[in-house]
């Protein structure tokens, strides 16, 4: 039996419904269904606004670009990026001419080491934090928000692996100026490819809409259009091809939005199952091995389950023999990735992230797993893995 990391949430009935919709020859490019999907996403999350884009990686690029263009962070400013994160948390910082500062992780919830982060804030003056809640495990959001407020650091939450996770009954994605999500295959919900930026800031929302589509204002609110066009005496006709920001084309399609609207029907059940699976892993993994620690009053809608052990390659081989997929723990440390070393060198001292890089991995969690699946997988882990 194959124990895959992820399972697609797009069901046969979703495909059947999509085929029926396509037979009406509807508009496929971004249109009214995109707007409806964004509205439903924001309502589910609890934010005022959501912007649908073509990937979670594009969502990260879009929010950083929009923060710069709206003046909420300075050009060339310093941005803290967790060392244990994904390539496209770090890459947009580099691509947009910002200065990345990698922050070490902690070995409890695998998010940023808060003492390390506060030292960065006190000594280096960053303007932004790209926070990652690793594999859906909930960080200490009270302390993170407090540090950001005291040092005037703009908080952005990368919630791509944490859809549905909550801290004190508040969904992750509601704690900073904006949050990003992925709807790629294998994530909690899928629109084939896709991502979302969510925010409560209406001005930022309009900038996001503009930069998503070339830098024009077609999707923006009427008040925002007027405030931008009047100083330039732009006519209604000319406004169709007038660009106020150096934008991208990061749009998704109404075809994807059609699937997304159906996917949101599964949001709570998928999150509940992933949380149950996470708790089952914690209960079945040997107490001799490293296990993640969870915050009080947290709900963990996990992406996959993390393992840190001394003999990672031996465990990977045994899992493979038993039909169990595994991967490195996200991507280990960004400080050890070639694209970072090529530009900034290899001198970064990030001890906990190096442990994750050398010894970390993750094993399956998805909404179709059963208790017996988890017991089978944890039996292999418990038999083979050696503590760090």
Secondary structure, 3 states (H helix, E strand, C coil): CCECCCCCCCCHHHHHHHHHHHCCCCCCECCHHHHHHHHHHHHHHCCCEEEEECCHHHHHHHHHHHHHHCCCCCCCCEEEEECCCCHHHHHHHHHCCCEEEEECECCCCCCECHHHHHHHHHHHCCCEEEEECHHHCCCCHHHHHHHHHHCCCEEEEECCCCCCCEECCEECCCCCCEEEEECCCCCCCCCCCCEEEEECCHHHHHHHHHHHECCCCCCCCHHHHHHHHHHHCCCHHHHCCCCCCCCCECECEHHHHHHHHHHHHHHHHHHHHHHHHHHHHHHHCCCCCCCCCCCCCEECCCCCEEEECCCHHHHHHHHHHCCECEEECCCCCHHHCHHHHHHHCCCCCCHHHHHHHHHEEEECCCCCCCHHHHHHHHHHHHHHCCCC
